[in-house]
Amino acid sequence: MRRPVLLLALLFCIAFSIQAQTDSVKSQKIEFRLSGYIDLFYSYDFNRPETRYRQAFFYNYNRHNEINLNMGYIKASVIHPKYRANLALQAGTYPNDNYASEPDLLKSLFEANAGIALNQKNSFWLDAGIFASHIGFESVISFENRTVTRSILADNSPYYLTGLKLSYTPNKQWLLMVLLCNGWQTIEKPEGNTKISFGSQVQYRTPSDVLINWSTFFGSNDPDSTRRNRIYNNIYTQIPLSGKIDLTLGYDLGIQQEIKNSNSYDTWYGAVLIASWAINDQWTTAIRGEYYHDPQEVIIQTSTSQEFKTSGFSLNLDYNPYPPVLCRLEGRWLNSRDAIFTKGDSLNQSNFFITTSLSIRLN
């Protein structure tokens, strides 16, 4: 009985808030915004895999020796102090790879959500639909990241979620959020799964502009009959050391039941460190170190019988000739305990590749 009562209480609060704000809404203007994004890339893998696909656990720039569209979208937004809505359609190798399990008609949806303010100050919002995940600091939009490619950690945690989220920003320092979603990076609930998954986010920005974030996920994509609960913690901080240098440190930890109702758990974790230096208004460079360990291969399955244990290093150089244009070059080296990287028609313990990207944001 508790869930219906809570739902009715929430709907009552929303209805009351809408009624109280009707007069102010009528007097405020609606903004309609059209935007777009294009991210073209070329990647060369020095292991020279026999197929155009490089690694099964990469979902961005995952083609060898081929010029292609990683991700492009066109987005329509309605913006109002009291309500908002977004609809974005996407195409490219990223949605082809990362949305492979979604129904064909839904693979082209990058965003489809709407929200309404629940208080007079417009600091308390309810949003529903398909939206970007609250987990991690690396977006699918390369323009927003310090590096061209995403870390193994980012590529193997949710990029998107579907459900409801309540967010509260009492001031410029704090963001508090709770989520109800269909599962771990899924639009439709998996067959046989009748349970709702949960998430949370707490974000704090200090007076010196240091950002501290803690995000969580609790749920499962398994059918109810074999449900293994998953708990995931995402912690990161972004530290500006000066006007030109900043650090990003991230650590993720996931645990999942071995079998339904078990008290034994499989564990995986990863860490990322990125240092970025703005050389001048047009040139930026960044270095990244990363480590990912998935002993029971809960997230990343390989063709070996050993655990996934990989570290890496990358170096980026970015050129920003005009505000909406970004040209990028990255060299990245990965090394694994076992031979998991495709090399020709065999496997290798290490992998070095370069990636170039040309991205343009249109508003």
C-alpha positions in Angstrom: 0.0 0.0 0.0 2.9 2.4 0.6 3.8 2.9 -3.0 0.3 4.0 -4.2 0.0 6.4 -1.2 3.4 8.0 -2.0 2.5 8.3 -5.7 -0.8 10.0 -4.9 0.9 12.3 -2.5 3.5 13.3 -5.1 0.7 13.9 -7.7 -1.2 16.0 -5.3 1.9 18.2 -4.6 2.4 18.6 -8.3 -1.2 19.5 -9.0 -1.2 22.0 -6.1 2.1 23.6 -7.3 0.7 23.9 -10.9 -2.5 25.6 -9.7 -0.5 28.0 -7.5 1.8 29.0 -10.3 -0.8 29.4 -13.1 -1.0 33.2 -13.1 2.8 33.7 -13.1 3.2 31.2 -15.9 0.8 33.1 -18.2 2.9 36.3 -17.9 6.2 34.7 -18.8 7.6 34.1 -22.3 8.4 30.8 -23.9 11.7 30.3 -25.6 12.1 27.8 -28.5 15.6 26.7 -29.2 17.0 24.6 -32.1 20.5 23.2 -31.8 22.7 20.5 -33.3 26.0 18.7 -33.0 28.3 16.8 -35.4 31.3 14.8 -34.3 33.4 13.3 -37.2 36.4 11.0 -36.5 39.2 8.9 -37.8 40.9 6.3 -35.7 43.9 4.2 -36.6 44.6 1.1 -34.4 48.3 0.0 -34.7 47.2 -3.6 -33.9 45.4 -3.5 -37.3 42.4 -5.6 -36.5 41.0 -7.6 -39.4 37.5 -6.1 -38.9 36.5 -2.5 -38.9 35.2 -2.9 -35.3 38.0 -2.5 -32.7 37.1 -3.5 -29.2 33.8 -4.8 -27.8 34.0 -2.7 -24.7 34.4 0.7 -26.6 31.2 2.5 -27.6 32.8 5.7 -29.0 35.2 6.0 -32.0 35.2 2.3 -32.3 36.2 1.9 -35.9 39.6 1.2 -37.4 41.1 3.1 -40.4 37.7 4.6 -41.3 36.3 8.1 -41.5 32.9 8.1 -39.9 30.3 10.0 -37.8 30.7 9.2 -34.1 27.6 11.1 -33.1 25.4 13.8 -34.5 22.1 15.1 -33.3 19.5 17.7 -33.9 17.6 19.0 -30.9 14.5 21.1 -30.3 14.0 22.6 -26.8 11.2 24.5 -25.1 12.5 26.7 -22.3 10.3 28.5 -19.7 11.0 29.4 -16.1 8.2 27.0 -15.0 8.5 24.1 -17.5 10.9 22.7 -20.2 11.1 20.0 -22.8 13.7 18.5 -25.1 13.6 16.2 -28.1 16.8 15.2 -29.8 17.3 12.7 -32.7 20.7 11.1 -33.2 22.8 9.1 -35.7 26.3 7.7 -35.9 28.5 4.8 -34.7 27.9 5.6 -31.1 24.1 5.0 -31.1 24.7 2.0 -33.4 27.0 0.4 -30.8 25.6 1.7 -27.5 21.9 1.3 -28.3 22.3 -2.1 -29.9 19.9 -3.8 -27.4 17.1 -1.1 -27.8 14.2 -1.5 -30.2 14.9 -0.1 -33.6 12.4 2.8 -33.3 14.0 4.0 -30.1 17.7 3.9 -31.1 17.5 7.3 -32.7 16.3 9.0 -29.5 19.1 10.9 -27.8 16.8 12.9 -25.6 13.0 12.9 -25.1 12.0 14.5 -21.8 9.9 17.1 -20.2 10.0 18.8 -16.8 8.0 21.2 -14.6 9.1 23.4 -11.7 7.5 22.5 -8.4 8.1 25.6 -6.3 8.0 29.4 -6.7 11.8 29.8 -6.8 12.1 27.3 -9.7 14.8 25.4 -7.7 12.8 22.1 -7.4 12.1 20.2 -10.6 10.4 17.0 -11.8 11.6 15.7 -15.1 10.5 12.6 -17.0 11.6 10.8 -20.1 14.9 9.8 -21.7 17.8 11.9 -20.4 21.6 11.9 -19.8 22.8 9.7 -17.0 23.7 11.3 -13.7 26.7 9.0 -13.4 30.2 10.2 -14.4 31.9 13.3 -15.7 32.5 12.2 -19.3 29.6 13.0 -21.7 29.0 11.5 -25.1 29.4 15.0 -26.4 33.1 15.3 -27.0 33.0 19.1 -26.8 32.3 18.8 -23.1 35.2 16.5 -22.2 38.9 17.0 -21.5 39.8 14.0 -23.8 38.7 12.8 -27.2 37.9 9.2 -26.3 36.1 8.2 -23.1 37.8 6.2 -20.3 37.0 2.5 -20.0 35.1 3.6 -16.8 32.8 6.0 -18.7 32.2 3.7 -21.7 31.0 0.9 -19.4 28.7 2.9 -17.1 25.3 4.4 -18.2 25.3 7.2 -20.7 21.5 7.5 -20.6 18.5 6.6 -18.3 14.8 6.5 -18.7 12.4 7.4 -15.9 11.7 10.2 -13.4 14.0 12.5 -11.6 13.5 15.1 -8.8 16.3 17.7 -8.6 16.8 20.5 -6.1 19.3 23.3 -6.4 18.8 25.4 -3.2 21.8 27.6 -4.2 24.8 27.8 -6.5 26.8 25.4 -4.3 24.4 22.4 -4.0 22.6 20.0 -6.4 20.5 17.2 -4.9 18.7 14.6 -7.0 16.8 11.3 -6.7 15.8 9.1 -9.7 13.4 6.3 -10.5 14.4 4.6 -13.8 13.7 1.5 -15.9 17.2 0.1 -15.3 20.9 0.3 -16.1 21.1 2.2 -19.4 17.9 1.0 -20.9 14.9 2.7 -22.5 12.4 -0.1 -22.3 12.3 -2.3 -19.2 13.9 -5.7 -19.9 11.6 -8.6 -20.5 10.4 -10.1 -17.3 11.6 -7.3 -15.1 8.8 -5.6 -13.2 10.9 -3.7 -10.7 12.0 0.0 -10.7 15.6 1.0 -10.3 16.8 3.9 -8.2 19.5 6.5 -8.3 20.8 9.6 -6.5 23.2 12.5 -6.9 24.8 14.9 -4.5 27.0 17.6 -5.9 28.7 20.4 -4.1 30.8 23.3 -5.5 33.1 25.1 -3.0 33.7 28.8 -3.0 37.0 28.1 -4.7 35.1 26.4 -7.6 36.1 22.8 -6.6 33.3 20.4 -7.7 32.6 17.3 -5.6 30.1 14.7 -6.9 28.7 11.4 -5.5 26.2 9.5 -7.7 24.6 6.1 -7.1 22.5 3.5 -8.8 20.6 0.6 -7.3 18.6 -1.9 -9.4 18.9 -4.6 -11.9 18.2 -5.4 -15.6 17.6 -9.1 -14.8 14.1 -10.7 -15.0 12.5 -11.0 -11.6 13.1 -14.7 -11.6 16.9 -14.3 -11.6 17.2 -10.8 -10.2 20.7 -9.9 -9.1 20.7 -6.5 -7.4 23.4 -4.1 -8.5 24.8 -1.2 -6.4 27.0 1.3 -8.1 28.9 4.3 -6.7 30.4 7.1 -8.8 32.6 9.6 -7.1 34.6 12.4 -8.7 36.1 15.8 -8.1 37.2 18.6 -10.5 39.8 20.9 -9.1 41.0 24.1 -10.8 44.6 24.6 -9.9 44.8 27.9 -11.7 43.1 29.8 -14.5 44.7 27.4 -17.0 45.3 24.1 -15.3 42.7 21.7 -13.7 42.5 18.2 -12.4 39.8 15.6 -12.6 39.8 12.6 -10.3 37.2 9.8 -10.5 36.6 6.5 -8.8 33.8 4.1 -9.4 32.8 1.0 -7.4 30.2 -1.6 -8.4 28.9 -4.7 -6.6 26.3 -7.2 -7.8 24.8 -10.3 -6.2 26.3 -13.5 -7.6 22.8 -15.1 -7.8 19.3 -14.0 -6.7 18.9 -13.5 -2.9 22.7 -14.2 -2.4 24.8 -12.6 0.3 27.9 -13.1 -1.9 28.7 -10.2 -4.4 30.9 -9.7 -7.4 32.9 -6.5 -7.3 34.5 -4.2 -9.9 36.1 -0.8 -9.8 38.0 1.8 -11.8 39.8 5.0 -11.4 40.7 8.0 -13.7 43.0 10.9 -13.4 43.0 13.7 -16.0 45.2 16.9 -16.0 44.2 19.6 -18.5 46.3 22.7 -19.5 44.8 25.6 -21.5 48.0 26.8 -23.3 46.1 29.8 -24.7 42.6 30.7 -26.0 42.8 28.2 -28.9 45.1 25.4 -27.8 44.6 22.9 -24.9 46.4 19.7 -23.9 45.4 16.9 -21.5 46.9 13.7 -20.1 44.9 10.9 -18.7 45.8 7.8 -16.6 43.2 5.1 -16.0 42.7 1.7 -14.4 39.8 -0.8 -14.6 39.5 -4.1 -12.8 36.5 -6.4 -13.3 37.6 -9.7 -11.7 34.4 -11.7 -12.4 33.8 -9.8 -15.7 30.4 -8.6 -14.7 30.5 -5.6 -17.0 33.3 -6.5 -19.6 33.4 -10.0 -20.9 36.5 -11.2 -22.8 37.3 -14.3 -24.7 39.9 -15.4 -22.1 39.1 -17.2 -18.9 41.0 -14.6 -16.8 39.7 -11.4 -15.2 39.6 -8.0 -17.0 42.4 -5.9 -15.6 43.6 -3.0 -17.7 45.5 0.2 -17.3 46.1 3.0 -19.8 47.5 6.4 -20.6 46.5 9.0 -23.2 47.7 12.4 -24.5 45.4 14.9 -26.1 45.9 18.1 -28.1 42.9 20.3 -28.9 42.6 23.3 -31.3 39.6 25.6 -31.0 39.8 28.0 -33.9 36.3 29.3 -33.5 33.9 28.9 -30.5 31.7 26.3 -32.1 34.5 24.3 -33.7 36.9 21.9 -32.0 39.7 19.9 -33.7 41.3 17.1 -31.6 44.1 14.6 -31.7 44.7 11.8 -29.1 47.2 9.0 -28.7 46.1 6.3 -26.3 47.9 3.2 -25.0 46.2 0.4 -23.1 47.8 -2.6 -21.4 46.0 -5.7 -20.0 47.1 -8.6 -17.8 45.8 -10.9 -20.5 45.6 -10.9 -24.3 42.2 -9.2 -24.9 43.0 -6.7 -27.6 42.3 -7.7 -31.2 45.5 -7.8 -33.3 45.0 -9.0 -36.8 43.3 -12.3 -36.4 44.7 -12.9 -32.9 44.8 -11.2 -29.5 47.4 -9.0 -27.8 48.1 -7.7 -24.3 48.6 -4.1 -25.4 46.9 -1.7 -27.7 48.0 1.7 -29.1 45.8 3.8 -31.3 45.4 7.4 -32.4 42.1 9.2 -32.8 41.3 12.5 -34.5 38.0 14.3 -34.2 36.3 17.3 -35.8 33.2 18.5 -33.9 30.9 21.4 -34.4 28.1 22.7 -32.1 25.3 24.6 -33.7 22.8 26.8 -31.8 
